[in-house]
Amino acid sequence: MTQASTDILKNLFPENENLDQVQALLSSGKPVHVYDTVVPDGKITFSETVRKAHDLKTLVALGCTITLSVGDWISSLMKLCGGNLEKIRSVANYYIETLKSLGVPFGEKVQLIWTKEEFGDKAKYWEQVLFVSQCFSATTLKNISRDLLGLKDGDLCASHIMLPCMHCANMIFGVPQDITIPTFQRSLPDIVLLSPEHTQIAAVMTEYCQIKKIKVPLFLKESSVKSLAGPAQVEKKSILASTVFIDDTPDQIKKKITKAFFDPKLPFEEQSSLFNWISVLILPLAGSIKISDKEYKTLDEIRVDLESGAVQLGQFKTSVSEALTGLLQPVHQAFSADPLKQLQTDSITFLTERPKKAK
């Protein structure tokens, strides 16, 4: 692997301590299979699509083959759209079409599988879910599901306890092959892409693999994206002002960025979440950000000019807004006309439904 490729991985996954192993794997000359998942769970954010598209395209360029699993059944379990699988599929298609608009090469290099269609009537899949569940206490699985869903204990359904187990089963079957092959003989994914909120799923999968003495995949965790309300929090879909959604208009993005928390009296890292957005989203995806007439390729360069007054706060926020809008331009263009415009409208309508409390 070249130094340039190494630097790309470090820029995309700076919080990972296993990059040496990932680099060795990618340099081995052997086929490398990556597993990733899409689980529709509400309005679709900038970070989970624009960044994901960039990550997938980068890994394909580095020689990987990818399975992107649509967790439609998991979304149903989470009661998205009231658990209606037809509506969930519409939302998932909205997500997939967004990735396509951003250049993800679905086909030979990026294979899409729908969990319900692929495994719904397969006894081996549900047998695997049960095998995973038998390795952990009910309390452990309940706590993980509670944290993933952001629910209180009293709001959890009995089915929610299966959420971590289904995630693990999806990973185990993440490399397309005969489903009847026993787990210990299966080719598991070499690498699993991991969203920040799925860290506990990685821990469950790791422990299960160690118990069963099978290969543990390498996990590549995406960096957390901070809330626009302040760097002490992470973005939340339930707080619309905390993040940017793919259907936000340029004016809405500008308004959110203009109102984003910024306190120059605090230590630099705590002054604003926008520094996090630049370091984990804009610079890795765009390579640079233009503020006034100057191109910046590092956060340190921006820091120097902000502190010296060479860059004013208004200029800075305007440039962040324009950078995000520019990265979303392919999405906005793709969904500007039917049939994708109607798909977007329908999906946003469906996403107004909320999970019902368990009785």
N, C-alpha and C positions, 0 to 999 in steps of 0.2 A: 504494500500500500504506500502511496506517495505521501509526502509531508502535507501536501495540499488536502488530500482526503482525510488525513488525521486531524488537521485543523478544522475541517468542516464538521466532523463528528463532535469535536470539543465545543464548537460554537452551538451546535444543535442540542447537545446533551451535557451541559457543563457540570451538572450535579452528580453525574454517574462516576463511580469509582472503578467500574469494570471495563473502561474503554480500551485498556491494553488487551484484554481478552477478546473484545469485539474486533479490534484491529487485527489481532492474530488470526481470528476466524475468517475475516474478509480477505486476508492475504494468503490464506492456505491454498487457494485454487480449487477448493471443494465447493459444491453448490451450497448456498446459504439460504435457508427458508425463514422468512419473517412472518410472525402472526400479529395481526392487529384487529381491533374490534371497534365497531360502531354500535353504540347502544343509545338510540334516541331517548332522551330524558328531559325534553323541554326545548325552549327556543335555542337556536343554534348560534354559538358564539364565533367570533373571529378566530380565537385561539384554537378551537377544536376543529376548524376546517382549513383556514388559510395555512396555519402552521402544520397541520397534519398532512395536507397536500404536499407541502414543501418537504417534509420528512420522508414521505413515501417516494416522491420523485428522486430524492437524494439517494435513498437506499437502492432503488432500481438502478440508478447511475453507477452505484458501487458494485453492481452485479448480483443483487439479491432478487429472489422471487418472493412475492408477498401474498398471503391469504388475508383478505379483509372480511371478517365475519360480521354479519349484521345480526345483532342480538335482539331480534324482534320478539322472541318469546320472553326474554328477560325484561324487555320494555313492558310487555303485557303483565308480567308478574309484578312490576313496579306500578301498575295501573295507570300508565301513561294513556291519555285519550280514553280514560275509563276502562282500559284493558282491551279496547276494540282493535283486533289485529289488522283489519282492513285500513283503519285510520293510521295505525302505527306504521304500516307498510308505506303509506303515502308520505308520512314524515321522513321515513328512512330513505325513500326515493328522492325526496327533496335534498337530503344530506348527500346522497351519492351523486346527484346531478350537480351539486355544488362542487364536489371534488373533481368531477369531470370538467367543469368550467375552468378549474384551476390547473388543468393539464395532467391529472393523474391518469396514467396509461393502463386503463382496465383492459384485460385480455390475457395474454400469455404471461406477462410479468406480474400483474396484479389481478388475482382471481377473487371474485366476489362470491360469497356463499351466504345463503339465508338460513339461519339456524333451524327455523321451523320446517322449511322444505327439505333441508339436508338431513336432519336428525329426528324430526317429529315422530315418525312411526318406527324408529330404530330402537329395538330393545337394548342393544349394546350401549347406546348413548345414555339411556336412563340407568342402566346398570352401572355405568361409570360415575354418574352423578351420585348414586347410592354409595359406591366405593369411597368416593371422596368424603361424603358426609359421615361415614363410619370412622374416619380418622380424627374427628374433632368433636369437642363437646358441643352440646346445643347452645350453651352460654356463649362460647367463642363465636360460633356462626351467627348467633343473634346479634351480638355486639358489632360484628363487622357489617352486617346488613343494616343495622341501625345507623352506623356512621356513614355508610355509603348513601343511604336514602335521606339522611338528615331528619329522621323521625324519632319520636319518643317511644319508649318501650310499649306504651299503651296503644300506639298507633300502628304497630307492626302486625302484619297478618302471619298466620302460620306458614304460608308459602314463602314468605320473605327469607326464611332460614335457608332456603335452597339457593339463594342468589350467589353466594361465593362458590358453591359446589358446581353450579351451572357454568360460571365463568371458567372454572378449572377444566371442566369437561370440554368446553369449547376449545380451550388451548390444546388439550390432549388430542382432539380430533382436528386440530388446525392445519395439519399437513394432509392434503387429499390423498387417501389410500383406502383400501378395502376396510370397511368399518368392522369386519369380523376379526381383524388382527388383534391379538391380546395386547393390553397396554404395554407390558414389558417388552414386546417385540415391535411396537410402533415407532415410526420415525417422528419424534416430537419436533416442534419448531426449534430452530437454533437460537432465534432471537424473538423476544416478545416486546412490542412497543407498549408502553404503559403511560396512561394519563395520570396526573398527579394524585387524583382521588382514589386510584386503584392500588396504592402501595400495599394495603393489607391483603389484597387478592394475590399479589406476588408472594407475600409471606406464606399464605395458605398453599399455593402451588409449590413453592420451594419445599415446605415441610412434607407435603404429600409425596413428592418425588423422592425425598430422602428416606421416607418410611418405606416406600415401595422399591427403593434402590434403582431408580431410573434416572436418566439424564435430566438435570435441571437446566431449563433454558436460561439464556442470558437476558436480563431485563434491561431495557433502555427506557428510563423514565424521563418524561418531558418535564421541564421546569414549571413551577407554579406561576400563575399570572396573578398579580396583585390587584385588589379592588381599586377602582378609580377614586373611591371614597377615602382611601388611605392605605399606605403600605403595610399596616399592621394586620390587614385582612386579605383574603384571597377573593377573586371575583366570584359572584354568585348569580346564577340565572334568575333567582327569585327577586333579586334587587337590580332592577333594570338599569339604574344609573351606575352600577358598579363595573359594567363591562360594555363591550361593543358587540352587537349582533349582526349577522350577515345581511339582515334586511333593513338595518339602520340606513337612513338616507345620509348623504354628505352633510346636510344641515344638522341632523340629529347627532352625528359623530362629532361635529364641531362643537355643538352645545355641550356634549358630555365631556369632551377634552377641556373645554374652556372652564367648566365647573370642577374639574378634577382637583383633588386636594394638592396643595403646594404650600409649604411653610419653610422659607429660607432660613429661619432661625434654628431649625433642627439640624442634626448631623446629616451630611449629604445623602446617605442611603435612606434616611427616614423622611426626607423632605417631600418626596412625591412618588407615587406609584408609576408615574410616567417614565422614570428612569428604568424601572423593571420592564415596562413595555418595550422600551427601546432596546434593552440588552437581550431580552429573551424572544422578542417578536420582530421588531423592525430591522435591526441590524443583521440577524441571521437570515432573514427572508429577503431583504432588499440590498444588503451589503453596505448601505450607507443611508444617511438622512441629510437632506438639504435644509439648512436654516439660513434664511436670507439668501446670500449669494455664495455660501460656503458649504462644501460637502464634509460631513463628519463620518468617520468610520469607526470611532470608538467612543464609549461613554465618557472616558477621561477627557477627551478633547472638548466635549460639550460642557463638562463640569468646569473646566478652566475658563471658558468663555462666558458661562453663566455667572461665575463668581467674580470675574473681572468687569462684568457689565457690557462686554462686547456683544452678548446676546441677551435681549430683554425677554422677560417671561412671556409676554404676548406673542413675540416672534416664535419662541420655543413651542408654545402650545399650538399655534397655528400650523407649524411645520409637522408636529406629531399628528394632528388631525389630517393634514394633506397626505402624509405618508400612509396612514391607515386606509384612507379613502382610495388612494392609488392602488394599494394591494387588493382592495375589494372590487376594483373596477371590472375585472373579468366576470365576477359573480353578478354584479348589478347589470352588466350588459346581457349576460346569458338569460337572466330572468326578467328582461324588459318586455318580452313578447310571449304570447301563447305558443306552445302549450305549457312551457315552464312557468310563465307568469301565473297561470291558473293553478299549477301544482304548488307554487309558493303560497298563493292566497288560501288554498284549501288547507295546507299544512299548518299555517299560522292560525287558522280558525280552529282546527282540531286541537292545537296545543293550548287553547284556552281552557280545556278540560283539566280538572285536577283529580288526583287519586282520592278515592273515598276512604274514610276511616274504616278500619276493621270493626266488625260488630262482635 
